[in-house]
Amino acid sequence: MKEHYPVINYENAVKIGELCIFLLTDGYAFLRYKDGRIGLANCSPTLHKKFRNLVLSLFGKTKYQTRSRLSRVSKRPCTETVYYSKGIVKFLLQFSPTYRKLRYDNGEYPPAKIPDFIFNLKLSDISKILRVAFDCEGSICKHGKKHPRIHLACYHPTLKQGYQKLLNKLGIRCTIEPNGIAINRALDIKKFAKFIGFSNGVIVSHGQFKGLSKNEALKLTLSEIAKSRCREWETWEINMLKKKYRIVSASKIAQELKRSTSSVIGKALRLGV
């Protein structure tokens, strides 16, 4: 099958951006001797289908292989979709000098980067491209006693800075950590859900939400955040009530309740402060 190469217009730029992020997360692209390979190693059929559709849309019908193997990083079983095409790899290397993420034996990281043009796209399209990254490497995990947070696994320092810059463009604050990017604040998790989210059909493979779709896990997280905020607000109201009336026990709240119809006082009484 003869490959064709995409015209560089805005619509294709968004697709190229999504494909590049696939390769910079769970994928790879490299030249070796007389051939080249691009591929995706992931356990989600939804993401493999999306990856193949992007390649088909950009390069036409191209032969590929699907096989099972162990992930080199997590050591879990995964599916690998592989295309053998020197031309496609050369085309994609225009946008990042390499798609290798793991550091070399000497401790240095390869010069992989998020393609420059992605930073100049519309915010809605930046959201689509970030969704690919979080579909592949994103997780929702418990952070101590606080509500769950969103984490993007990534060790490459340049890529982490790039992801942070893209998230900031959407008004989402995040923290760079040794093993990735963390979205901790409740407001930023809500913004993530509104502007990015996850693709339908992508399943959590391990951890607290194993077996649920990532979007279902995100909804549960938002629900927990709402309950946490409600508890914090109730505690603040009761503390203000104590301070205002110098009330220190439930019996004194009951006495105060006789002289007032305040719903806040009634709430304090029901909570048995």
N, C-alpha and C positions, 0 to 999 in steps of 0.2 A: 504494500500500500504506500502510495506516495504521500509524503507529508507536505503540508503547506505551512507558511509562517504568517502569523497574524499581522494585519495592518495595525499600526500603533495609533488607535483613536481612543477616546475617553472610555468607551464601554469596554474595550479590550484591556485597557490599562487597569481597570478594576479587577478583571478576571486574572490578569497577570499578577497583580498584587496578591490576590487570594492564593494563587498557585505557589508563588514565592514563599508565602507564610506557611503553607503546607510543608514545603521543603525545608524551611528553617525550624520546624517543630518536630513532627514525626516522620519527616521525609528526608530525601537525600538527592543529590545530583552531582555527578562527577564524570570526568573523561578518563578512560583507561585504555591505553594502547590504541587500537583502531576503532573502538566503539565508545559509547557513552550510555549512562543509565540515569534515569530518574525513577524514584519510587516512593511509596508510602507504606510504612509498617505501623499498623494500628489494629485494634480489635473491633472497631465499629464499622459495620456494613454501610451505615449511613454516610460516614466520612469517605469510605472507599468509593462509593457511588458518586459523591460530590467531586472527588479528586478526578475520577475518570471522565466525568462530564466536562470539567474544566479543560482537560487535555484534549478531549474530542472537539470542544467548541473552538479552542485556539489553534489546534494543529491538524484537525481532520482525523479520519480513521487511522489509528496507529496500533500496531500489534502490541499486546501486553501479556504478561503472565501473572497469575495469582497463585500464591503458595503459602503454606503455613510454616512458621518458624518461631523460635523463642526471641523475644525482644532482647537486644544487646544491653539495654539499660536496666529494665525491670525484671528481666528473665522470665516474664510471663508469656504464655502462648499468644501469638498475634498473627494476623493475616498481612501478607505483603503483596502489593500491586507494583509490578516492575515494567517499565518501558525501556527498550533498548534503542536509543537514537542519539547519535553524535550531534546531529543538527539541532535537536531540541535543547540538549545540554548547552551547546554553544550559544544558542539564542538566550537562554535563561542566565547565563554567566555575564550577560551585559548588565544585569541589575544587581548582582552581588558577586564579588570576586570568587567566593566559594560558598557552599551550603553546608560545610562541615561545622558542627557546633562544639564538639568535644575538644578539649585542649590537647596539645601535643605532649609528648613525653618530657619535654624540657619545661613544661609549665605554662607556656605561652598559648594564647587562643588564636585560632585562625581568623583571617580578616573578614569574616561573615558580617553582613549588615542588612538591616531592613532597607529595601530599595528607596532611594531618595524621593522618587515621584509620589510615593504613598503619602508623604507628609503634606502634599499640596492638593490632595483630593478633597471632595466635599465631605463634610462631617458624617453624613449618612453612609458614605462609602468607606470611610475609615472605620466606622462601626462594623460593617460587613467583614472587613479584612481582619479586624481584631477578633471577631466572633470565631474565625477559623483557628486563630491561636488558642483561644480559650476552649474551643471544642476539642482540640488535640491535647493540650497540656494544662488546661485549667481544672481546678478542683475546688470543692467547698469543704472546708475542714474546721473543726473546733479549735478555738484559740484560747486555751486555759479555761477559765470560768465564764468568759465572755461569750457573746453570740458567735456563731460560725462566721468565718471570713472567706474571701475568695482569693485563691492563690494560683499564680501562673508559674509553672516550673521552668526555670531557665538559669543556666550557670554562666552563659557567655556575657561578659560585662557590656559590650557594645550593643548587643541585642536587648539587654535589660534596659539600658538607657533609652533605646529607641521605643520600646513598648511603653515606658513611662511617659515619654514625650507625646505619644499618640493618645494615651489615656488622658493626659492633661489637656489636650486639645478638646476633649469631650467634657471637660470640667470634672474629671474623676481623679481625685488624689490617691496616690498609692505610695508604697514604701519599697525601696530596693533592698532585698535581703540576699544573703550569700547564695541561696538556692532558688531565687526567683523574685517575683513581684507579688506583693500582698496588698489587697484592698481590705482595710480593716474597719473604717468608719461606717456607721449605719447609713448615713446620707450618701456616701459614695457607693455602697452596695446597692442602694435603691437606684442610683443613676446608672450603675452597671446593668441592672435588670431592665431599665427603661430604654437605654441606648444600645446595648450590646446583647446580653443574654446568651443563650446557647441555641444551637440548631435542634429542631425537633427530631427525636429518635436517637440522640446521642446518650448512651447509658453510662452511669457511674460504674466503673469496673471493680472498685475496692473501697474500703473505708466505711465510714458511718452511714452513707447513703447508698451503699452497694445495691445494684439491681434497679434503682430508680433512674428515671431520665434526669439529666442534669438540670433541665428546666423545673422538674418537680422538686428536686433538691433546693433549687433557688427559691421556689415559692415557700417551702417550709422554712427556709432561712429568713425570708421577709416576714413570715408570720411570727417567728420567734423574736425577731427584732421589734415588731409591733407590741408583742406581749411584754418584752423587756422594758420598752419605753413607757408602757402603761404602768408597770410596777414602779418604775423610777418616779413617775409623775405622782402616783398615789403616795409614795413615801415622802416626797417633797411637800405635798399638801398637808399631810399629817404632822410633819415636823414644823411647818409654818403655824399650824393650829396650836401645837404645844407651845411654841415660842410666843404667840400672840396672847394666849389665855393662861400661859404658865401651867398647863395641864400635864400631869405626869402619870396618870393611871386611868384605867378604863372606867372606874367608878366616878372619877371627877368629870370624865367626858360625859357620862350619863347624866350627871347633875347639870352640866352645861347644856346638854341637849334639851332639858326641860325649859330652858330660858331662850332657846334658839331653834329655828327650823332649818338651819343650814344643812344642806345635803353633804357638805364636806365633813361636818361634825358627825352626821349619821354614818358616813362611810368609815370614819375613824373608829366609831363605836362597833360597827360590824366587824372590822378587822381586829378588834380586841387589842388595841395598843396598850 
